[in-house]
Amino acid sequence: MESSLYSARHLEYAYDWNGKAVPVLRGLDLDLEAGCFCCIVGPSGTGKTTLLNLLGLIDSPTKGQLLFCGEDLTKATESKREQIRLQNVGFIFQAFHLIPTLSVLENTSYFLPLLGHSPESSRKIAMETLDLLGLKDHWNKKPLELSGGQRQRVAVARAIAKRPAVVLADEPTANLDSETAERMIGAFKELQSSSKTSFIFSTHDAHLVSYAKKIYRMKDGRFETEGGDR
């Protein structure tokens, strides 16, 4: 039997605008098992990215309960949340957030020393990850020397290099041609199989959605369909 990755109950999120609470998420229930391959789909502005930020412990819910691997993190301290993000969560942001002064290799291996890897081990893991994504020949370049699609793949490499429990990805195939997107999805599936890594995507890409085993469809901050299995 699979173990629980996330469990959320009545999850709400609102932001403050001139002293008024503006709701974004409106009472979501969610259950995901370890090793999942899940897509969150729906129109832009419906709350998909906000939900990823809550699952990644970047933001805290306004109301409701969020459990990660059975632990209630709804009111966890920031140091606890930071520890879990470092050890267990990989992020792939639409804006990439690469460090422009570091090489592709250095960006990819950025978190590995913090997880106890030696310089030699960090380099080896990073190069293997870059090779998996077709970027091995670009290891010494800086981000601004790369195309948008290549920078996106470096962001993916950084997220998966530390072999996290879960990868949260916001439109990971948005800037890629079909061949490169297929290669990236293949890397995701390989890591899911070999390391039991879970993947949760916010996406409009129907091809990526076709690989998902669970799909949540969102509209106006709510789930229209709640995690249908395929």
N, C-alpha and C positions, 0 to 999 in steps of 0.2 A: 504494500500500500504506500502511495506517495505521501510525503510529508508536506505540511502546509508551508507555503512561502509567504503569502499575504492573506490577511482576512480584514475586511473593513466593514463597519456597520454604521449606517446613517451618517456617512461622511459628508461634511459641508465645508465650504470655504467661501469667504467673502473678503473683499478688500475695502479699505476706507477711502472715500472720496469726499473731501470737504466735510468730514464728520458724519457722513452717511455710509452705512454698510451696503456694498454692492455685491449681491450674490453671484458666484461663479459656479460652484458645485452645490447641488441641492438634494443631499440625502442619498448617497450612493452606498450600495452593498456590493461587495466584491470578494470572491474566493479564488485564489490561484495556488496551484500545487507546484512544488519544486520541479524544475525541469520543463516548465511550460514554454510554449511558443505562442504568444498571445498578441493580438492586434486590437487597438482601440481606434475606432473609425467614427467619422461624422464631420459635419461642416466645420469650417474654420470659425474660431471664436466660441466653440461650444464647451470648452473646458478640458480638452485632451491634454494639453501641455501642463495645465495646472494640476491635473491628476498625477501626471508623471512626477512633478515636483513634490507632491505629497508622498508618493511611493518612494521617492529617492531621499526623503527626509531633508529636502532643501527648505520646504515650507511646512508649517504645522496646520492641521485642520482647525477651523473655527469651532466646529462641533463634531461629535462622533468619535468613533474608536478605530484605531489602526494597529494591527498586530503584524509583526514581521518575524517569521520563524517561531511563532507562538508567543513572542514577547510583546507586551503592550507598550508601544512607543508614543502613544498619544501625548503624554506629558514628559517625555524623556528630556534630560538636560542636553544642551548643545554639545558638550564634550562627548556624551554617549552617542548622539546622532552622528557626530563627526567620525567617531571610531567605526561605527557601522558603515558609513559611506565609504571610508577608506578601505576597509577589509572586505566588504561584501557587495558593493554596488559600483557598476561601471556606467558612466553617462556618455551618451552621444547627443550633443546639442546641435541644433540647426546652425548656430553661429560658430561652431567648431571650438572656439576658445583655446586655440593653440597658442603657445608662447613664441612670438615671432623671432626672438633672439636665439632660440634653441633649434638644433637640427631636427630632422624627422626622427632620427634614432633617439635623441634626447627627449623629445616630446613623447614618444612611444613608451620609453622606459621610465617616465617621470615619477610614477608612484612606486615602482618596484623597490628602490632602496628603503622607502618608508615601511615596506612590508618585510624587511629583513634580508632581501637579496643582495649578494655581493655585486660589485661592479661587473665582474665577469658574467655572473648569472643574469644580471639585468640586461646586459648587451645581448647575450645569447637568446633570451626569451623575446626581446624586442625584435631582433633580426628574424627569428622564426615567425613572429606575428606579421612583420612587414612582408615576408615572403609569401605568407598565406594570402595576403591581400594584393599581391602583385606590385609591391612598393620597394622591394629589396634594393633595387638599383638607385633609389632616390634617398638612401639613408642619410647622406651627408648634406642634403639640401636644406635650406630654410623654408618655412611655410610660404613666404611670399614668392618663392621661385617655383611654386607648384600651381597647377590649375585648381579650380574650385573643387572638381571631383576628386583630385588627388588629396587635397587638404581634408576633404570629408573622410576619405579612407584612412588618413593619419589619425583623425579623431576617433574613428572606429578602432584602429590598432591600439591606441592608448587605452580605450575602454576595456578591450578584451585581453590585453597583455597580462593584467594581474589576475586573470581567471576568476572573476567575481562570481558570487552566487547568482546575481541577476544583472542583466544589462538593460537599461532603460534608454530607449532611442526615440528621438523626436524627428520624424521624417528622414530616416537614415539613407534612403535611396533617391531623395528628391533631386539631386544634382548629377545623377549618374546616367550614363547610357545603359541600354538594356543588357549588354554583355558584362559590363562592370558590375551592375546591380546583381546579376545572376551569380557572379563570382563572390560578391559580398554575402549574399544569402547563403551560398554554399559554405562559406566560412562560419556563418552563424550556426548552421545546422551541424557542421562538424564539431564545433565547440559544445553545442548542446548535447551531442552524442558522447563525446570523449570526456567532458568535464562536468556534465549534468548542469551546465549553466542555463538559467532561465532567461528568456528574452521577452520583453514587453515593448511593443512599438506603438507610437502614435503615427498614423500614416493615412495618406490618400491613395497609396499605390496598390491597385487591385492585384498586381502580380505578387507583391509581398503578402497581401492578405490571403492569397490562395494557399500559402504554406501554413497559415495559422491553424492551430488545433482548437483555439478558443477565441471568439470575437465578441467584443463589447461595442455596441453601436450607441453613440451619444448624440443627444440633441438638447440644447438649452440647459446644460448642466446636469442632465439626468441620463440614465441608461434607457434606451428604447428597447434593446434586447440585452439581457443580462447574462453575458458569458456563455453563449451557446457553444457546445462542443461539436466538433466535426469528426 
